[in-house]
């Protein structure tokens, strides 16, 4: 029997979530970041979903996702409805969940080849 290594069509996967960070591939990231199947943007400026800084949502648009998943830390916290409208008016799906659920959902969608981008809010 021949065994061969299959490499996925994407570069990044979430391997674990803790209260202080998210493990992406072999690195623990402890500050807020954006993650796509082939893009990692560290030091994303969103620290609190209830008070987003100006331009934070526009930085998501640069990656042209079909779906944006927002991980809001250990608890699910919904943003202001105007933030939801920002994405829906542009035809981009927007889902909010805790970081663990966001990581699991991101991995599944990335494996399916979907055009997904996730943002993780972290305390660091």
N, C-alpha and C positions, 0 to 999 in steps of 0.2 A: 504494500500500500504506500502510495506517495503522499507525503504531507507537504502542503505549500502554505505560505503565509499570505493571507489576503489583507491588503491595506485598504482602509476605508477611503471614500472619496472626499473626506473632510479632514482638517488638521486638528481640531480641538474637540475635547469631550470633557464633561464634568465627571470627576472620579470620586468626589466626596464633598460634603457640606458640614460645617461646624458653626458654632455661634460666632466665631471670629473670622471665618474665611471660607473660601471655596477652592477645592483642589481642581485645577485645570491641567489635564495631562499629568505631569509630574511636579507641578508647582502649586504651592498654597498662596492664594491671592487674598490679601486682607483689607484692601481698599475697594471702593465701588468700581465696577468695570462693565464693559459691554463685551458680549461674546457671540460670535457667529460661527458657523461651521469652519470658516477659513479666515476669521478675523478675531483678534483680541485687542481691545482698546483698554489699557489700564488707566487708572486715576480718572475715571469718569467723575465729573463733579457733583453728581446727585448724592446727597447725604441724607436727605429727609424727603419722603414722597409728598408730604403735606406742604412743603415750601421749596419747590424746585427753583433752581437758579435760572436766570434768563439764558436762553439758548441751549439748555440741556436736552430738550426734546428735538431740536434741530440737528443735534449731533447724531441722533438715531437715524434721521432721514438720510444722512450721508451714505448709509449702507444699504438703502433701498430694500428694506425687508417687506415681505408680504404679511408677516406676523411678528409683533414685538411682545415678548414676555417680560414682565417686570417682577423680579424677585425683591420683596420688600423687607428682607431680614427674616428673623425667626417667626414673625407673625405676619399674616396677610393684612395689609393696610391699603385701603382704596384711595387713590388720588382724587383730587377735585374733578368733578364731571367735565370741566373745560379741558382738562388734560386728556381725558378719554376722547373728547370730541376732536382734539387736535389730530389724533391718529385716524379716527373714523372718517373725518372729512377728507382725508387723503387716501382712503381706501385701504388702510393698513389695519389688520386685526390687532387688538390690544387685550392682553390677558394679564391679570394681577394674581400673584400667589406668593406663598412664602418661598424662601430660597431653596429649600429642599425640593419642593414640588416643581419649582422653576427649572432646577437642574435636571430632574428626571424628564420633564416634558421637553426641554431643549434636546437632550440626548436622543429621545425617540424621534423627534422631528428631524434632527440632523441626520440620523440613520436612514430616514425615509427620503432624504434628498430635498427636504423642504427649504424654502427661503425664509429662515427664521433668524431673529436676533434676540438675545436675552440681555437684560440689564440687571445686575445684582447690586443691591444696596448693602454696604458693609460698614461697620462702625470705625474701621481703622483710618 
